[in-house]
Amino acid sequence: MRASILLSILALLTFAASSCGTAISNNASAASPEPVAISNPPETAEAQQAPECRICNYDFEKYKGELTKAEIEGLLLALNDEYMATATYEQVNREFGDPRPFVNIVRAEMRHADRLKALFTKYGVAIPENPWPGKVPTFKSVTEACKASVDGEIANRDLYTKLFKTTERQDIIDTYRALQRASEENHLPAFQRCGGGGGGRGPGMGRGPRGNG
């Protein structure tokens, strides 16, 4: 009789332990958090602001001159930059009645483009037309355009720093250096004054308008 009672008690204890373990397991499963989705990191500022080149689809296989592919690409990037600036200045002048310093910018940028075109001609590289008119940003005011131009001047300076590495030809390097110096030493300060001083952060243009030079 006593043995029968002990067996019954053991059976009840075993059942209780089993039920408790099941409940703990269920609760643990319910409390397990869902995996956290990790989003892809955002693009870097450089990637987001990289200027678009609308004239870089060059047919290198047809070129029979002495320039390397890297040298031709450098010239195309530089001319694209001057083309975009020219189109931007012309638009600002039309919209705001030839304000300073933009009234002088178009002439300066045309001179810059002409210096680059002379290199295209010297080395037998076909000169592309300017594809930028009608495809540049618009601004609410001259001040806003000037602020955007501050960012553009900095980007332009950095572009030429990179282009120095694409060639060892002194005539090309001298041209790049002259255009970079005009941008950094003359144009950047002019647009900082026009925009009220300090940095830019206007609507992005890839690069911004530049002043006299």
C-alpha positions in Angstrom: 0.0 0.0 0.0 2.8 2.4 1.0 4.7 1.5 -2.2 1.6 2.2 -4.3 1.2 5.7 -2.7 4.9 6.5 -3.3 4.6 5.5 -6.9 1.6 7.8 -7.3 3.4 10.7 -5.8 6.4 10.2 -8.1 4.1 10.0 -11.1 2.5 13.4 -10.1 5.9 15.0 -9.6 7.2 13.8 -12.9 4.1 15.2 -14.7 4.4 18.5 -12.9 8.1 18.9 -13.8 7.3 18.0 -17.5 4.5 20.6 -17.7 6.7 23.3 -16.1 9.5 22.6 -18.6 7.1 22.9 -21.5 5.8 26.2 -20.2 9.3 27.6 -19.8 10.2 26.5 -23.3 7.1 28.1 -24.8 7.7 31.4 -22.9 11.3 31.5 -24.0 10.2 31.1 -27.7 7.6 33.8 -27.4 10.1 36.2 -25.8 12.8 35.7 -28.5 13.2 38.9 -30.5 12.9 39.1 -34.2 16.2 39.6 -36.1 16.9 43.3 -36.6 17.2 44.2 -40.2 20.4 46.1 -40.9 20.0 48.6 -43.7 22.8 49.3 -46.2 25.1 52.1 -45.3 24.3 55.4 -47.0 26.4 56.6 -49.9 29.4 58.7 -49.1 29.2 62.5 -49.6 31.6 62.1 -52.4 29.5 59.5 -54.2 26.3 61.6 -53.7 27.9 64.8 -55.1 30.0 63.4 -57.9 29.5 65.5 -61.0 27.9 63.9 -64.0 30.0 63.9 -67.1 27.8 64.3 -70.2 30.7 64.2 -72.7 32.7 61.2 -71.5 31.2 58.6 -73.8 34.3 58.9 -76.0 35.1 56.2 -78.6 38.7 55.5 -77.6 39.2 52.8 -80.2 39.0 55.4 -83.0 41.7 57.6 -81.5 45.1 57.2 -83.1 47.0 60.0 -81.4 49.6 60.0 -78.6 47.5 60.6 -75.6 46.6 57.8 -73.2 43.1 56.9 -72.3 43.6 58.4 -68.8 44.8 61.7 -70.4 41.8 61.9 -72.7 39.4 61.1 -69.8 41.0 63.9 -67.8 40.5 66.5 -70.6 36.9 65.4 -71.0 36.2 65.8 -67.3 37.8 69.2 -67.2 35.9 70.4 -70.3 32.7 69.0 -69.0 33.2 71.0 -65.8 33.7 74.2 -67.7 30.8 73.5 -70.0 28.5 73.0 -67.0 29.7 76.2 -65.3 29.1 78.2 -68.5 25.5 76.9 -68.8 24.9 77.6 -65.2 26.2 81.2 -65.4 24.2 81.9 -68.5 21.0 80.7 -66.8 21.7 82.8 -63.7 22.3 85.8 -65.8 19.0 85.3 -67.7 17.0 84.8 -64.6 18.4 87.6 -62.5 19.5 90.3 -65.1 23.3 89.8 -65.3 24.1 90.2 -61.6 27.6 90.5 -60.3 29.8 88.5 -60.2 27.9 86.2 -62.7 27.9 88.8 -65.4 31.7 88.2 -65.7 31.6 84.5 -65.1 30.4 83.4 -68.6 33.3 85.2 -70.3 35.8 83.7 -67.8 34.4 80.2 -68.3 34.5 80.5 -72.1 38.2 81.4 -71.9 38.8 78.4 -69.7 37.0 76.1 -72.1 39.0 77.6 -75.0 42.3 76.8 -73.2 41.2 73.2 -72.9 39.9 73.0 -76.5 43.4 74.1 -77.7 44.7 70.9 -76.1 42.0 68.8 -77.8 43.0 70.3 -81.1 46.8 69.9 -80.5 46.4 66.2 -79.7 43.8 65.4 -82.3 40.9 64.7 -79.9 37.4 65.5 -81.2 35.9 68.4 -79.3 32.3 67.7 -78.1 29.6 70.2 -78.0 28.3 71.6 -74.7 25.3 69.4 -73.6 24.5 71.3 -70.4 22.2 74.2 -71.5 18.8 73.6 -70.0 20.1 70.8 -67.7 21.5 72.8 -64.8 19.9 73.7 -61.5 17.9 76.8 -61.0 18.0 79.0 -57.9 15.6 81.2 -55.9 18.0 84.0 -55.6 21.5 85.2 -56.5 22.6 84.6 -52.9 21.5 81.0 -53.1 23.4 80.6 -56.4 26.5 82.1 -54.8 26.3 79.7 -51.8 26.0 76.7 -54.1 29.0 78.1 -56.0 31.2 77.9 -52.9 30.7 74.2 -52.8 31.3 74.0 -56.5 34.6 75.9 -56.3 35.9 73.5 -53.7 34.8 70.5 -55.8 36.5 72.1 -58.9 39.8 72.5 -57.0 39.7 68.9 -55.9 38.9 67.7 -59.4 42.0 69.3 -60.8 44.1 67.9 -58.0 43.0 64.4 -59.2 43.6 65.3 -62.9 47.2 66.1 -62.2 47.7 62.4 -61.6 46.4 61.5 -65.1 49.3 62.9 -67.1 53.0 63.9 -67.1 52.7 66.2 -70.1 53.7 69.7 -68.9 51.3 71.6 -71.2 48.3 69.8 -69.8 49.5 70.1 -66.2 50.1 73.8 -66.7 46.6 74.3 -68.0 45.0 72.4 -65.2 47.1 74.3 -62.6 46.1 77.7 -64.1 42.4 76.8 -64.0 42.7 75.4 -60.5 44.5 78.5 -59.3 41.9 80.9 -60.8 39.1 78.9 -59.1 40.7 78.7 -55.7 42.4 82.0 -55.4 40.0 84.3 -57.2 36.6 82.7 -57.7 36.1 81.0 -54.4 36.6 84.2 -52.3 34.3 86.1 -54.7 31.5 83.7 -54.2 32.0 83.5 -50.5 31.5 87.3 -50.4 28.5 87.1 -52.7 26.9 84.3 -50.5 27.5 86.2 -47.3 30.7 84.5 -46.3 31.5 81.1 -45.0 30.7 77.8 -46.6 28.1 76.9 -49.2 25.6 74.0 -48.9 23.3 75.5 -51.6 21.4 73.2 -54.0 23.9 70.8 -55.4 25.4 71.3 -58.9 28.2 68.8 -58.8 30.4 71.8 -59.1 29.3 75.4 -58.8 29.7 78.6 -60.8 33.0 80.3 -60.7 34.0 84.0 -60.9 36.4 85.9 -63.0 39.6 84.3 -64.3 
